[in-house]
Amino acid sequence: MKYDVVVIGSGPGGYVAAIRSAQLGLKTACIEKASTLGGTCLNVGCIPSKALLQSSEHFAWMQQDSKEHGISCQNLAFDLSQMMSRKTKVVEGLVQGVAWLFKKHNIDSIRGTATLLPDHQISIEGKTVEFKNCILATGSEPIALPFLPFDEKVIVSSTGVLSLSKVPKRMLVIGAGVIGVELASVYRRLGSEVTIVEMLERICPTMDEGLSKALWQSLKKQGMTFHLGSKVVGAERTKTGISVQVDQNRIEVDVVLVAIGRKPYTKSLGLENCKIDLQRGFVTVDANFQTSMPGVYAIGDLIEGPMLAHKASEEGFAVAEILAGNRPHVNYMAIPNVIYTHPEVASVGYTVEEAKQSGLEIVVGESSFKGNPRARCGGFTEGFVKVIGFGPNKHLIGMHIIGPQASELIDVGVMAIENRTTLKVLAQAPHAHPTLAECIKEACGQALNCAIHSQ
């Protein structure tokens, strides 16, 4: 059978590309090697991790903060198996939703491992389909350390750590990036003694320096131990767990989570069959996401850029539009990044450091949640909002938030950057009172010297 579009991979990039292609009238199929649709994000990534983060955060709140609100609970306990069961139900519901959308849009869902062949053909475990256009959306996989191969029991990846049968007494996390600090948070809240090792001198190094420092201080207060500027150089199994060599120190733990990054998943794709170019493991594409083979496109974690589900979705949507003859765009400056710890951290656009390195003349404004009435009512006053304006009109080019509901508040910054909104507009726009969003208004006002409540 011949298709207008064949998508390989059904994650957030792949399924969006498939659905949009079908909506635009293109005969579409999606090939997925796993037993369920949704890719890493839905099955073993974004969604299950956020489900566990939410459950563990409820438990931590009941332990530490509920009494201040006049709420007490006797014999408070958690049931890890129920948390895992709830996580599974959340995942299953969303996976079924993708399958329903495929059916609704008459997308052929093909199961099996896809291998590209010359002449616009794909082999799927002995069967062959033809395509006019193919979109590669196979995502990424965790990077292992040579001396710490994953067994997903004692030495776990971001996949295995989501299905532990019990809370480890001692956990070592290698890598203080987004995945590392999020999953460390889950098990610290549930009672693990968590140690995080990071080669660089600060955690979450791609984030704004101020946010990185504030999150580090907060996580230390929550009981996490950090070894920054340190390196894991060896490990050996013991009768009770594993002994890890960190520089000159040995640390005995029950479970090691290796969260040093991810790499493009290109196994069995047959890129060599079609002479598709790679650079540092990433598929090389042009401005329209087309690879060196005409009619074959690549998106998401397979190509350069931040490995984010929503980035992949935007690219998948854009490629479908291109194939239909339209001229979409993806504004990478407006793609946000979020860390779902407590407090949450969210960023979009330039950091102060990036802006200065680029030689931009900027203004910066900050506002703390300590002075925000809604934050005080909720009891979550930790953190601040930082905004960055550029040019004579002081258009917003960066927003960085650490604090309550940062993941939701950052959308104000996304829309402002997408629409080239000025700090003046954000500072003068009416905001409901009391709301957390007033902190954004106040930060913009502070940058323009017209803030009412900020010092």
C-alpha positions in Angstrom: 0.0 0.0 0.0 1.2 3.5 -0.8 0.7 6.5 1.6 1.0 10.2 1.2 2.6 10.3 4.7 4.1 7.5 6.8 5.2 8.6 10.3 7.6 6.3 12.1 7.1 6.7 15.9 3.9 7.6 17.8 5.2 10.0 20.5 4.1 13.6 20.8 5.9 14.5 17.6 4.8 11.5 15.6 1.1 11.3 16.6 0.6 15.1 16.1 2.3 14.8 12.7 0.0 11.9 11.8 -3.2 13.5 13.0 -2.5 16.9 11.3 -1.5 15.2 8.1 -4.8 13.3 8.1 -6.7 16.4 8.9 -5.2 18.0 5.8 -6.4 15.3 3.6 -3.3 13.2 3.3 -3.5 9.4 3.4 -1.5 8.6 6.5 -0.1 5.7 8.4 1.9 5.6 11.7 4.3 2.8 12.5 5.1 2.1 16.2 7.3 -0.8 17.4 6.0 -0.7 21.0 2.8 -2.4 22.1 1.1 1.0 22.9 0.9 4.3 21.2 2.3 7.6 22.7 6.0 7.0 22.7 8.3 7.7 25.7 6.4 10.8 26.9 3.1 9.1 27.5 4.3 5.7 28.5 7.6 6.1 30.4 8.4 9.8 30.5 6.5 13.0 31.0 3.2 11.6 32.0 4.0 8.8 34.5 6.7 11.0 36.1 4.2 13.8 36.6 1.7 11.5 38.1 4.2 10.3 40.7 5.4 13.8 41.3 1.8 14.8 42.0 1.1 11.9 44.4 4.3 12.4 46.3 3.7 16.1 46.5 0.3 15.5 48.1 1.9 13.3 50.7 4.7 15.8 51.4 2.1 18.6 51.9 0.1 16.5 54.3 3.3 15.8 56.3 4.8 19.3 56.4 2.3 22.0 55.6 -1.2 20.8 56.3 -1.2 21.7 60.0 -0.7 25.3 59.2 -4.0 25.2 57.4 -5.7 23.6 60.4 -5.7 20.1 58.8 -4.3 17.2 60.7 -4.2 13.5 59.9 -3.4 10.7 62.3 -1.1 7.8 61.2 -0.4 9.3 57.8 1.1 6.8 55.4 1.5 6.2 51.7 0.9 3.1 49.5 3.5 3.0 46.8 1.6 0.2 44.9 -1.5 2.5 44.7 0.6 5.4 43.5 2.0 3.2 40.8 -1.5 1.9 40.0 -2.9 5.4 39.6 0.1 6.3 37.4 -0.7 3.4 35.2 -4.3 4.3 34.9 -3.4 7.9 33.9 -1.1 6.6 31.2 -3.6 4.0 29.9 -6.3 6.7 29.6 -4.1 9.0 27.5 -2.7 6.2 25.4 -6.3 5.1 24.6 -7.0 8.7 23.7 -4.3 8.6 21.0 -5.6 5.4 19.6 -9.1 6.9 19.5 -7.8 9.9 17.6 -6.1 7.7 15.1 -9.3 5.9 14.5 -11.3 9.1 14.2 -9.0 10.4 11.5 -8.7 7.1 9.6 -5.0 6.8 10.3 -3.6 3.3 9.7 -1.7 2.2 12.9 0.9 -0.3 12.0 2.8 -2.3 14.7 6.4 -3.4 14.2 10.0 -2.2 13.7 10.4 0.1 10.6 13.4 0.1 8.4 13.9 2.6 5.6 14.6 1.2 2.1 15.6 3.0 -1.1 12.9 4.1 -3.5 10.6 5.4 -0.8 9.8 2.1 0.8 9.7 0.9 4.4 10.1 -2.6 5.6 8.1 -3.6 8.7 9.3 -7.0 9.8 8.9 -8.6 6.4 6.1 -6.4 5.1 6.6 -3.4 2.8 4.8 -0.1 2.4 5.5 2.7 0.0 5.4 6.4 0.8 5.4 9.7 -0.8 6.7 11.4 2.3 8.1 9.9 5.6 8.4 11.6 8.9 11.0 10.2 11.3 9.8 10.7 14.9 11.5 7.9 16.9 12.6 10.1 19.8 15.4 9.3 22.1 16.7 6.9 24.7 18.6 7.2 28.0 22.4 7.3 28.0 24.1 4.7 30.1 27.5 4.9 31.7 29.9 2.1 30.5 30.5 0.8 34.0 26.9 1.1 35.1 24.7 -0.7 32.5 21.0 -0.5 33.2 19.4 -3.5 34.8 16.3 -1.4 35.8 16.4 -2.8 39.3 19.5 -1.5 41.1 20.9 0.6 38.2 17.9 2.3 36.7 17.2 4.7 33.9 14.4 7.2 33.9 12.2 4.3 32.7 13.0 1.8 35.4 12.8 4.4 38.3 9.1 4.9 37.5 8.3 1.3 38.4 10.3 0.5 41.5 8.6 -2.1 43.8 9.6 -0.3 46.9 11.1 3.0 48.0 14.9 2.6 48.3 16.4 3.7 51.7 19.3 5.3 49.9 19.3 6.6 46.3 22.1 8.1 44.2 21.2 10.2 41.2 23.9 10.8 38.6 23.0 14.0 36.8 21.3 17.1 38.1 19.3 18.0 35.0 15.6 18.2 34.7 15.0 14.4 34.8 17.4 13.9 37.7 16.0 16.5 40.1 12.3 15.6 39.3 12.7 11.9 39.9 14.9 12.6 42.9 12.1 14.7 44.3 9.6 11.8 44.1 11.7 9.5 46.2 13.0 12.1 48.6 9.4 13.0 49.5 8.7 9.3 50.1 11.6 8.9 52.5 14.7 8.1 50.5 18.0 9.5 51.4 18.9 11.1 48.1 22.3 12.1 46.9 22.8 13.9 43.6 26.1 14.0 41.7 26.7 16.6 39.0 29.8 17.2 37.0 29.1 20.9 36.5 29.1 23.5 39.3 25.4 24.0 39.3 22.2 22.1 38.8 19.9 22.4 35.8 22.7 24.3 34.0 20.7 25.4 31.0 18.3 27.4 33.1 18.7 31.0 34.3 21.5 31.1 36.9 19.3 32.7 39.5 16.6 30.1 39.2 19.3 27.3 39.3 20.7 28.6 42.5 17.3 29.1 44.1 16.1 25.6 43.2 19.4 24.1 44.5 18.9 25.9 47.8 15.3 24.7 48.0 16.1 21.1 47.3 18.9 21.1 49.9 16.3 22.3 52.5 14.1 19.4 51.4 16.9 17.1 52.5 18.8 16.3 49.3 22.6 16.1 49.4 24.6 17.4 46.4 28.1 16.8 45.1 28.5 19.5 42.4 31.6 19.6 40.3 32.0 15.9 40.9 32.3 12.8 38.9 31.3 9.2 39.3 34.4 7.2 38.3 33.4 3.6 39.3 31.0 1.3 41.0 30.8 -2.2 42.3 27.9 -4.4 43.5 27.6 -5.2 47.2 25.5 -7.7 49.1 23.0 -5.0 49.9 23.2 -2.7 46.9 25.9 -0.9 45.1 29.0 1.1 46.2 29.7 4.1 44.0 33.0 5.9 43.7 32.5 9.7 43.5 35.9 11.4 43.1 37.7 10.3 46.2 34.6 9.3 48.1 32.6 6.0 48.2 28.9 6.2 48.6 26.8 3.1 49.5 23.3 3.1 48.1 20.5 0.7 47.3 19.5 2.2 43.9 21.4 4.3 41.3 19.5 6.5 38.9 21.6 7.4 35.9 20.1 10.6 34.4 23.1 12.0 32.4 21.0 12.7 29.3 19.4 11.1 26.3 20.5 10.3 22.7 18.5 10.1 19.4 17.0 6.7 18.9 18.0 5.6 15.4 18.3 1.8 15.9 17.0 -0.3 12.9 15.8 2.8 11.1 18.0 2.0 8.1 19.4 5.5 7.7 22.5 4.1 6.1 20.3 2.5 3.4 19.2 5.9 2.3 22.4 7.8 3.0 20.7 10.1 5.5 23.3 12.4 7.1 24.0 12.4 10.8 25.9 14.9 12.9 26.9 14.0 16.4 24.2 11.3 16.3 21.4 13.7 15.3 19.7 13.6 12.0 20.6 16.5 9.8 17.7 18.5 8.4 17.2 21.7 6.4 14.9 24.6 7.3 11.9 22.5 6.3 12.9 19.5 8.4 13.8 17.5 5.3 16.8 15.1 5.6 19.4 14.6 2.9 17.0 12.1 1.3 14.2 14.0 -0.5 10.8 13.2 0.9 12.1 12.0 4.3 11.8 14.4 7.2 12.9 14.2 10.9 11.6 15.9 14.0 11.8 16.0 17.8 14.6 14.4 19.7 16.1 13.0 16.5 17.3 16.5 15.5 19.2 19.3 17.2 17.6 21.3 19.9 16.1 20.8 23.4 14.5 17.3 23.9 11.0 18.4 24.8 7.7 16.8 23.9 6.1 20.1 23.0 9.0 21.0 20.7 8.4 17.7 18.9 4.7 18.4 18.7 5.2 21.8 17.2 7.7 20.4 14.6 5.3 17.5 13.8 2.5 19.9 13.2 4.8 22.1 11.0 6.0 19.3 8.8 2.4 18.2 8.1 1.6 21.8 7.1 4.6 21.9 4.8 3.6 18.6 3.1 0.2 20.1 2.5 1.7 23.1 0.8 1.4 25.6 3.6 4.1 27.8 5.2 4.2 27.3 9.0 6.9 28.4 11.4 8.2 27.2 14.7 9.3 30.0 17.0 12.0 28.2 19.0 12.5 31.3 21.2 8.9 30.9 22.4 9.3 27.2 23.4 9.2 27.0 27.3 11.1 24.6 29.5 9.6 23.4 32.8 10.9 21.5 35.9 8.1 20.0 37.9 9.9 20.0 41.3 8.6 21.9 44.3 8.8 24.8 43.8 8.3 24.5 40.0 10.7 26.2 37.7 9.8 27.5 34.2 11.6 29.5 31.6 11.1 30.8 28.1 13.3 33.0 25.8 16.7 34.4 26.7 18.4 34.1 30.1 20.2 37.2 31.4 23.5 35.5 30.7 22.5 34.6 27.1 21.3 38.1 26.4 24.5 39.7 27.7 26.7 37.2 25.8 24.8 38.2 22.6 25.6 41.9 23.3 21.9 42.9 23.8 21.0 45.9 25.9 18.4 44.7 28.3 16.4 45.7 31.3 15.5 43.2 34.0 12.7 43.1 36.5 12.0 40.8 39.4 9.2 40.3 41.8 9.1 37.8 44.7 6.1 35.6 45.6 6.6 36.6 49.2 4.7 39.8 48.5 2.0 38.2 46.4 -1.3 37.8 48.3 -2.5 34.7 46.5 0.8 33.0 47.2 0.5 33.9 50.8 -3.0 32.5 51.0 -1.8 29.3 49.5 1.2 29.1 51.7 3.7 28.8 48.8 5.7 32.0 48.9 9.0 30.6 47.8 10.5 32.0 44.5 10.2 34.9 42.1 9.4 36.0 38.6 12.2 37.5 36.4 11.5 39.3 33.1 13.9 40.6 30.5 13.1 43.4 28.1 15.1 44.4 25.0 15.2 47.3 22.6 13.7 50.8 22.7 10.2 49.4 23.2 11.4 46.8 25.7 9.8 43.8 24.1 9.8 40.8 26.4 12.6 38.4 25.3 12.8 36.2 28.4 10.7 35.2 31.4 11.9 33.0 34.2 9.8 31.8 37.2 10.5 29.7 40.2 7.5 29.3 42.5 3.9 28.1 42.7 2.3 27.0 39.4 5.3 28.2 37.4 4.4 25.7 34.7 1.1 27.4 34.1 2.3 31.0 34.5 5.0 30.7 31.9 2.4 30.6 29.2 2.0 34.4 29.7 5.7 34.7 28.7 5.2 32.3 25.7 2.4 34.3 24.3 4.1 37.6 24.9 7.3 36.5 23.1 5.2 35.0 20.3 3.4 38.3 19.8 6.3 40.6 20.5 4.5 42.1 23.5 6.3 44.9 25.5 6.9 45.0 29.2 4.7 48.1 29.3 1.7 46.2 28.0 2.3 43.4 30.5 2.8 45.9 33.4 -0.3 47.9 32.6 -2.7 45.1 31.6 -5.4 44.5 34.3 -4.8 41.4 36.4 -7.4 39.7 38.6 -6.7 40.1 42.3 -5.5 38.1 44.1 -3.7 35.9 41.6 -0.2 34.5 41.2 0.0 36.2 37.7 0.1 39.6 39.5 3.8 38.7 40.1 4.4 38.9 36.4 2.8 42.3 36.2 4.9 43.5 39.2 8.1 42.2 37.7 7.4 44.1 34.4 6.6 47.2 36.4 9.9 46.8 38.4 11.9 46.7 35.2 10.2 49.9 34.1 10.4 51.6 37.5 6.7 51.7 38.0 6.1 48.7 40.3 3.7 49.4 43.1 4.5 46.6 45.6 8.1 45.6 44.7 11.1 47.3 46.3 
